Amino acid sequence: MTAGVASAARGLVPHAVTDPGFIPRERYTAPGFFALEREWLWPRVWQMACRLEEIPEVGDFVEYTICDQSVLVVRQADASVKAFFNVCRHRATQLAVGRGCLPDREIACPFHGWRWDIDGTNSYVYGRAGFDESHLTASDLALRECRVGVWGGCAFVNMDPDAPPLEDVLAPIGTLLDPLGVDRMRVRWWKSVLLDANWKLAQEAFMEGLHVMQTHPQLTLGAGASYDPDDQAYFVHANGHSHFQNTGGRPRSAEPGPAERSDKSGGSVLERIIESSRLLWEGLDAMTLERDYRVIEGLRERPVAGSPGAALVRAIYEHAAEAGIPMPAPDPAAIGRWGGMFFLFPNYFVLPQYGNALVYRSRPHGLDAERCLFELWSISLFPEGEEPARPEPLGPFRPDDTEAWPPIPLQDFSNIERQQRGLHSRACRGMRLSGRYEGGIANMHQELDRYLVAAHT
């Protein structure tokens, strides 16, 4: 955020971020601050509305809701996507709910039967003779459109007709993730959880790796408090985005340093890689899948020359070639992003690895400032012709549902609601952030303030 915007935020935005090392608690709890987000953030920002495979056929639709706004995302006859405010031009009835396929490729109002073609053009007005024709012009009857952009296998929407193009706003995250084939990945599973927490608080739990030592002790492989938080390098970007990845961005396939191998064969390092892969598969079943674990486990049965990390990459690519999995070109710089976290402002995450990714989306639940819907997708590259059918959401589940959630999400959820309760303590004024590890959180809040400053300009 520029100095000018920061200065304006101090005087114009309540509970503005004036120190990137401190986030006032009211940004997560105050109804007035939440009201500003509803008015000045969500109607003006690009946000992921649905995955494209949810609407594969002409006339398929998804209702996307954010706070009190409802938007219909509809597949068009030319395979493009349009989005409309989900409201009848007659008497404001909600036109469609949920997801599905529009009968006869028409949008019909359930109240009086007015109809629109899937491109938003009005095609029928019941009782037309009873209306003043000046109230029935074609342009006025057409459904009001939102802007649509497509990236990463998803449709993004923006209610602001003057917003900059999606591709400009995505920078630089789009260019970092495109070489990993995210746009060709398809959904394996999709689950959601309702959390008694502000939407920002829920997602901040995933914007740093600092919590692994205490929240996910099994992933430290016994290192405990000696687990090095500098194993990840952190980056903040324009437009509120951020990411972290392996230290220094060194690709996993590069030659290891002396600390990476205990002997010439790299045996102990290999065993740690195998164990870490098992824990990620069993604890999450997203970034590392069973198919990946079996390939990595098989390294015990073959010679490992040089870096175990390089051997892992070769094995993953060999297996993919045999199975017909369309892995992207093995660019070392791109492979170095495996295991990282990429945050797209305001509420979308991609965590890529081995031709897979874990995806998150956090958004307010209705008009409650202290409740949110948090969604998780496991997506992956599949052999041609073996892609899964249209995905269906499962949940929302309780955050402590051990049947629905594997261990790692359960561990993450366990902190979030406790954190929201802690914000109400008389001893708490807000969040204290590390500039090295939690700068992405501050960057997100500063970009939010940029949107809120617009309320006064």
N, C-alpha and C positions, 0 to 999 in steps of 0.2 A: 504494500500500500504506500502511495506517495506521501511525502511529508505534508502536502497540502490537504489531502484527504484525511490524514491522521489528525491534523489540526482542526479540520471541520468537524470530525467525529467527536472530538473532545467537547465541543460546544453544542452539538446538535443531537447526538445519539446518546440516549440514557445508557449508563453502564458501559460506555465505550471502552475498547481496549487501548489504553494509553501507555501501557508497559507490556511488551510481548512476553514478559515473564510472569504475568499475573492476569487471570481471567476472572472478573467479578462474578459472584455466584448468581446474581439476579439474571444473568443471561440464560440460565437454565431453569429459573423458578418464577420469574416475574411475569404475570399475565400481560402487562403492558409491553414488555419486550417481545413476547410471543406474538402479540397483535401486530407489532411492527414487521416481524418476519412474514406474517400472513399477507400483509399489504404490500411490502416492498421487496421481499426476496422471492417467494415462490411464484408470483405472477410474472417475474421478470428474468428468471434464470433458466438455463437449459437443464433438464432433468430427465433421467432415464425413465420412460413410461412403460415399455414392455420389450420383451425379446421378440425378434422378428419371427422365430419359429412358433410363437403363439398365434400368429395370424398368417398361416401359409397360403390360404386360398382367398380368392376374390370374395369380398363381403364378410370375411372374418373380422371380428372386432374385439378389443379389450377396453374396459373402462378403467382409466387411471384416475385415482383420487389423491388429492393433496389438500389437507385441511378441509375447507368447505367447498372446494372446487372439484368438479368432475369433468373429465375429458374423454371423448371417444376416439380411439385410435383404430383406423379402418384400412384394410387392404383394398387397393383400387384395381380396376380392370387391367391397367397397364403394369401391374405388380408394384407400383409405388405405394406410398403410405400417406394418408391424410389424417389430421386430427381436428376434432370439432368440440367446442364447448357443448356439453351434454345437456342441452336445454331446448325445449320446444319454443318456436317463435310465436306461438299462439298464447298460451297461458302458463308458460314456464315449467311444464312438466318434464321431469327427467326422462330421457328418451330410451335409454338402454341401461342395463345393470349387469355387472360382472363381465363375462366373456362368452363368446360363442360365434355363431354365423347368422348374419341378418337374413331373415326369410325373403326370398325373391330379390335379394340384393337391394333392399330398401330399408331405410330408417323410418319407422312408423311410431307416432306418438300413441301410447296406450290410452290416452284420455279421450281425444276426439278424432283420432285416425288420420291426422295430417301426416303427409309422407314426404320423404326426400330421397333422391338418388344417393348412392354411396359417395358421390363427389360433393354432396352438400346442397345440390340444386333442389329447390322445392318442386315436387311433382303432383301434389294433390292438396287441396284445401276443402275440407268438408263444409258445406253450407256457404260456399263462396258468395253467392248472390246476396247474402245478408250483411256483407262487409262493405265498407267504403273502399273502393278500389285504390284510393290513395294510400291505404294501409297494407296493400298487397302487392307492392312492386317486387319484381323478381330479386333485385339486389337486397331488399329488406327482408324477404322471406328466407333467403339462403342461410344455411347454418353458419355461424361465426367460426372461423378457422383459427387454430393455433399453428404456429410454425412447427415444422418437423425436420429433423436431421437424423441421419442414419450413421452409426459407427459401432464397431465391435460386436456386430450381430444384434444390435438393439435399435429401437426407435426412441429418439429423444424429442421432447416437446418443449416449447416456450410460448407462453401466452402473450408475450410482448412482441408486436409486429416490428418494432424498431431494434430488436436485439441483434447483436453481431452474429454472423454465421457460426454454426456449431463448430466447424473445423477450425475457426480462429480461436474460439474459446477453449477447445480441447488442448491446445498447444501448451507444453510439449509432450503431454502424456500420450497422446495419440501416436506420435512418431516413436515413442519408446516401446509401446505395446504392439504396434502393427506387425513388426517382424516376427512376433511369437504366434501369429495365426489366430489371435483371439476372435476375429470376425468369423472364422470357420468352425469354432467350437460349438457344441450343442449340449443341451441340458441333460444331465444324468439324474439329478434330484434337485428339488426346490422346496424349501421349508421356510416357515416364518415363526416368529415368536413375538408376543406382546410383552413389552417391558414397561414397568412403572418407572420410567426415566425420560428425561428430555431427549429428543432425537439426536442432538449434538453430543450429549454425554455418551449415548450408546455407541456412536461411531468412533469417538475419541479413544475408546479402549483398544482399537485396532490400528491406530495411527502411529504407534511406536512399538519397538520390540523390547523395551525396557522391562515390561511386566513379566516376561517369560520366566525369569529366575524364580519368582514367588508364585505366580498364577499357574504356570505349567512346569513344575519342577522336574517332571519326568523327561522333558525335552532337553534338559541340561546334561543328561547322562551322568548324573552324580556330581556335577561341578558345583552345585549349590550357589552360595554367595560369590564364589570365584568365577561364575559365568560372566564372560566378558561382554558388556553392553556395546563395546566398540566392534563387535563382530559384524555390525551393520553400519553402513554409511548413509547419512540422512541428507535429503535435498528438499528445498522448498522452491516453488516456481510461481510465476505470475498466474493470475486468474484464480488464486486460492488453492491450486493443486500442490501435491507433495508426493514424495516417494522415498522408500528406503530399500536398499539391496545389499548384497555381500560387500564387505569392507573394500573400499576403494574401487568398487565396480569391477574387480578382477574376475574374468570368466572362470567358472568352475573347471573348464577344460584346460586352463593354463597350467604351466608347470608349478608345482607346489614349492613353498619356501621350506627352509629346514625344519620349522616347527610343525609342519604338516605330516612329516613321516617319522616313524620311530625306527624304521630299518629300511633296507633297500627294497623290500617287497611292499612296504606300506601296509603290512598286515593289520596292525592295531587300528590304523586309520580306517581301513576298509571295514573292520568289524563295527566301528562307531558309525560309519555311514549306513551299514546294513541295519543296525539297531535303531538309528534315528529314522530311517525310512519305515521300519515296522511301526514305530510309535506314531508317525504321522498318518500312515494308512489306517491303523486301528483307531486312532484318536480323532480322525477328521474325515477320512474317506473322500477327499476332494483334491487337494494339490498332488498328493501321492496316492495313486490307486493301487489296488491289489496287483494289477498287471505290472505296474512299475516295480512294486516291491519284489515280485517273483523274479523279474529280470535282474534287479540289483542283488538279490540274495544269491542268484546264480553266479555272481562274480567269484564266489568261494571256489567254484569248480573250474575256473579258467585262469590262465596266467594273467597277472596284473603287472604290466610294465609301466614304470613311471608313476604318474599321478593317479591315485584311485579315483579322483574326480573326473579325470579325462577318460578312464576306463568306464566309469558309470555313463558318461555321455555317449560313448561309442556303443555301449550295450543297449541303451535306450533307443538309439537311432537304428541299430541293426534289427532289433525286435520290431520297431515300427515299419521298417521296410518289408520284413517278412509278413507282417500282419496287414499290410496295406493301409496303415495309418498315415495320413498326409502331413507329416511333420514339416515345419518350415525349414528353410535352409539353415544349416548349423553355424550361424554367425556367432563367433565367440562373444562379441559384445552383447548380443541379444541373450545368449545362454547365461551370461553373467547376471541377468535380471531374474532368472529362476529363483524362486524362494523369496522374492521381494514383495513389497506392498506398494500399490499405486492408487492414490486417492485423487478422484476427480470431484472438484467442488460442484455442488454443495454436499452430495450424499452418496457417492458411488465409488466402490472399491473393486480392484482386480488384483488377485494374488496368483501369479502364473508359476507353473512348474511342470516340466516333462510333457508338454502338449496338453496340459490340463490347466484349470484355474478355479480358484474359489472366488466367488463374487458376492459382495454385500451391497445392500441398499437400506438406508435408514430414513424414515419419514415420520412426521407427527401423526398420531392416531386421532383423527377428527380434530376437535378444537381444544384438546387437553394438552396444556404446555408440558405436563410431566408424565406423558405416556407416549410410547412410540411403537410403530410396527417395524421390526427388524427382519430382513429377509436374507436368506443364504441360498446360493445356487452352486452346485458342483457342475462345471462344464468341461468338455473334453473334445479332442479330435477323434473322429470315428472313421473307419474304413468306408469308402463310398458305397452307398446302398445299405449300410448298417446303422444309419443315424436313428436315434430314438424318435418315437412319435411325438406329437404335439405335447409340450410339457403341461402338467397340471400342478398347481400349488398345493402343498400339504400344510395343514395348520390353520390358524396359529396354535402352536403348542405352548405349554407352560415352560418357563425357563428352567425348571427343575425336573422335567420329564425325561427320565433316564431311558425310556423306551424310544423316544423320538430323537434324542440328541446323543451323539458320541461324546467321549470324555472331554475333548478340548473345548467345544462350544459350551458345555456345561460349566467348565472352569471359568470361562470368560463371562458368562451370564451371571455367575455367582457374585461378581463384584459390582455390576452396573447399578442394580437397584439399591444396594447398600451405599453406593456413592451418592445417588440422588437423595437418599435420606440424610446422608451426612451434610449435604449442602444446606439443610435447614437448621443445622446446629448453630446455636448462638456463638459458638467459638469459631465458626467458619465465615470468612469474608470472601473466599473464592479459591481458585486453583493456582498453585505455584508450579510453573513449568520450567523444565530444563531447556536452555537454548540449544544445546547440542542434540538432544534426543527427541524433544517434544516441540520443536519449532514448527512442524507441520500443523499442529493444533492452533498455535497462535496465528499462523498464516491464514488458516481457515476463518478464524474470527475476524481478522483484519479485512479479509475480502467481504465477509458479511457486513461489516461496518460500511464498506464502500457502497453497498446496495442501500443501506439504511440512510446514508447521507443524502441520497437522491431524493428522499422524501422532503427535503428542505431546499432543493435547488430547482 
